[in-house]
Amino acid sequence: MNNVKDLTKRLATRLFPRLRYSVLAYSSEGEDLLLKRIFDEKKDGVYVDVGAHHPFRFSNTYLFYKKNWRGINIDPMPGTMELFNKYRPGDINLEMGVSSVPQELTYSIFNEPALNTFSAEKVKEYTQKSCYKVIGSKKVETRPLAAILDQHLKSTAIDFLTIDAEGMDLEVLRSNNWQKYRPAFVLVESQPYELEKGTSSDLLKFMHQKGYGVFAKTYYTYFFRDMQGNYTGPND
């Protein structure tokens, strides 16, 4: 099988030489490529994806699933985990939301699923554009991240936690047990100009209090590194 794959790859690059230099990314802003650089050749890693959305589309974790990493995918979109269970059966796939306390929240469903949210403020923001509209809503069970990890994670080791919770990101962060679960890196989607706010940014302030510093960023995604950890970076 590997010989067939190698032959196919060589034939494809001969017919389409540009393929040799292409770089495959599944993330919306190339976050998985930066993570790939961060973790270099690390094998058997662990990720947690809150707001996982889809097994491949806009996924910060699928590239690592293909590298035999495994982890937990969490998303409240009804029916989402059928796709995850089909295409990512090695992961733990949970159809639920994350909040500070166990409860049921109203989940607004958009014509663009990437915008689905528990946040009433985000609903108002997104519907300012005529191309986006709410097409449904549903009461969804939510639990603190710490409780979810206690139940489903076999150890406390997490290489990276990625959060895209459409307005609930800070609440997700606050619901973790940072003494017990300290991912080496935390990715959080937020507004592009958080760094300009400095100490007035609730996100940066919270992560600093938990012992994390800004490591890198894309347009919307902030990479935080555990300053108390032992990460030394990839080999040059």
C-alpha positions in Angstrom: 0.0 0.0 0.0 2.8 2.4 0.9 4.5 1.6 -2.5 1.3 2.5 -4.3 1.0 5.8 -2.4 4.7 6.7 -3.1 4.2 5.9 -6.8 1.1 8.0 -7.0 2.8 10.9 -5.3 5.8 10.8 -7.6 3.5 10.6 -10.6 1.4 13.5 -9.4 4.4 15.7 -8.7 5.8 14.9 -12.2 2.5 15.8 -13.9 1.9 18.8 -11.6 5.3 20.0 -10.3 3.8 22.7 -8.2 2.3 20.1 -5.9 5.8 19.3 -4.6 6.0 22.8 -3.0 2.4 23.0 -1.8 1.7 23.1 1.9 -1.6 21.6 3.2 -3.4 23.4 6.0 -6.9 22.8 7.4 -7.0 25.7 9.8 -8.7 28.9 8.7 -5.6 31.0 9.2 -2.8 28.4 9.1 -2.8 27.8 12.9 -2.1 24.1 12.3 1.1 24.9 10.3 2.4 27.0 13.2 1.5 24.3 15.6 3.3 21.8 13.4 6.4 24.0 13.6 6.1 24.3 17.3 5.8 20.6 17.9 8.2 19.5 15.2 8.4 15.7 15.1 6.6 15.1 18.4 4.5 11.9 18.2 1.5 10.7 20.2 0.5 14.2 21.3 -2.8 15.2 22.9 -5.1 18.1 21.9 -8.4 19.5 23.2 -10.6 21.3 20.7 -13.5 23.4 22.1 -15.7 24.6 19.3 -14.4 22.0 17.0 -17.0 22.8 14.3 -16.1 20.1 11.7 -13.7 17.2 11.4 -11.7 19.0 8.6 -13.1 22.4 7.9 -11.4 25.2 9.9 -9.8 22.5 12.0 -6.7 23.3 14.1 -6.5 19.6 15.0 -7.1 17.4 11.9 -3.5 17.7 10.7 -2.4 16.2 14.0 -5.1 13.5 13.9 -3.5 12.5 10.6 -0.1 12.3 12.5 -1.7 9.9 15.0 -2.2 12.4 17.7 -5.5 12.0 19.6 -7.7 14.2 21.8 -11.1 15.5 22.6 -13.4 17.4 20.2 -16.3 19.4 21.8 -19.0 21.2 19.8 -22.7 21.9 20.6 -24.0 21.9 17.0 -26.7 19.2 16.7 -25.5 16.3 14.5 -21.9 17.5 14.4 -20.5 14.5 16.2 -21.9 12.1 13.6 -19.2 13.4 11.2 -16.5 13.3 13.9 -17.4 9.8 14.9 -17.2 8.8 11.2 -14.0 10.5 10.2 -12.2 10.8 13.5 -13.2 7.7 15.5 -9.9 7.7 17.4 -10.9 10.9 19.2 -13.4 11.4 22.0 -16.2 13.4 20.4 -18.7 15.3 22.6 -21.8 17.1 21.4 -22.2 19.7 24.1 -21.2 23.2 25.2 -18.8 24.5 27.7 -19.7 27.1 30.4 -18.7 28.1 33.9 -21.4 25.9 35.6 -23.5 23.0 34.5 -26.6 24.3 32.8 -28.7 24.5 29.7 -28.1 27.4 27.3 -29.9 28.6 24.2 -27.7 27.8 21.1 -28.3 30.0 18.1 -27.8 28.3 14.7 -26.7 30.4 11.7 -26.9 29.7 8.0 -23.0 29.8 8.3 -22.4 27.1 11.0 -19.0 28.5 11.9 -20.9 31.4 13.5 -23.2 29.3 15.8 -23.1 30.7 19.3 -24.5 30.8 22.8 -23.7 34.6 23.0 -26.7 37.0 22.5 -24.1 39.8 21.8 -22.6 37.7 19.0 -26.0 37.1 17.5 -26.6 40.9 17.3 -23.1 41.4 15.8 -23.3 38.8 13.2 -26.8 39.6 12.0 -25.7 43.2 11.2 -24.6 41.6 7.9 -27.4 40.7 5.6 -25.7 37.5 4.5 -25.9 36.0 7.9 -29.1 35.0 9.7 -30.3 32.7 12.5 -32.1 29.7 11.1 -32.8 28.0 14.4 -32.1 27.6 18.1 -31.8 24.8 20.6 -31.4 24.3 24.3 -28.0 22.6 24.8 -26.3 21.0 27.8 -23.1 22.8 28.9 -20.5 21.8 31.5 -17.3 23.3 32.8 -14.2 22.3 30.9 -12.5 21.0 34.0 -15.4 18.6 34.6 -15.3 17.4 31.0 -11.5 16.8 31.2 -11.9 15.0 34.6 -14.4 12.6 32.9 -12.7 12.0 29.6 -9.0 12.7 29.8 -6.8 9.8 30.9 -4.0 12.0 32.2 -3.4 15.7 32.8 -1.0 16.1 29.9 -2.3 18.3 27.1 0.0 19.6 24.3 -2.4 22.2 23.1 -5.9 23.5 23.8 -7.7 25.4 21.1 -10.8 27.4 21.7 -13.2 29.0 19.2 -16.4 29.5 21.2 -17.8 32.6 19.4 -18.0 35.0 22.3 -17.8 32.4 25.1 -14.0 31.9 24.9 -13.2 33.7 28.2 -15.9 31.7 30.0 -14.4 28.5 28.6 -11.0 29.5 29.9 -12.3 30.4 33.3 -14.0 27.0 33.6 -10.7 25.1 33.4 -8.8 23.9 36.4 -5.4 25.5 35.7 -3.7 23.8 38.6 -4.5 20.4 37.2 -4.7 20.9 33.4 -1.9 23.1 32.0 -1.7 22.8 28.2 1.7 23.6 26.8 0.0 26.0 24.4 -3.5 27.6 24.4 -5.1 29.0 21.2 -7.9 31.4 21.7 -9.8 33.3 19.0 -10.4 37.0 19.8 -10.4 40.4 18.2 -7.3 41.3 16.2 -6.2 44.2 18.4 -6.0 42.7 21.9 -2.3 43.4 22.0 -2.9 47.1 21.6 -5.1 47.0 24.7 -2.3 45.8 26.9 -3.3 45.4 30.5 -6.9 46.4 29.8 -7.5 43.3 27.7 -9.5 40.8 29.8 -8.1 37.9 27.7 -4.4 38.9 28.1 -4.9 39.7 31.7 -6.5 36.4 32.5 -3.9 34.3 30.7 -1.1 36.3 32.3 -2.6 35.6 35.7 -2.6 31.9 34.9 1.1 32.0 34.0 0.8 32.1 30.2 2.4 34.6 27.8 1.7 35.5 24.2 3.9 33.4 21.9 2.5 34.2 18.5 -0.7 35.2 16.7 -2.6 35.1 13.4 -5.2 37.6 12.6 -7.8 36.3 15.0 -6.0 33.6 16.9 -3.7 34.2 19.9 -1.1 31.5 20.9 -0.3 31.5 24.6 2.6 29.5 26.0 2.8 28.1 29.5 5.7 30.0 31.0 5.9 27.5 33.8 6.4 24.6 31.3 9.4 22.9 29.9 8.8 23.6 26.2 12.1 24.5 24.4 11.0 24.7 20.8 11.7 22.6 17.7 15.1 21.7 16.7 16.8 24.0 14.2 
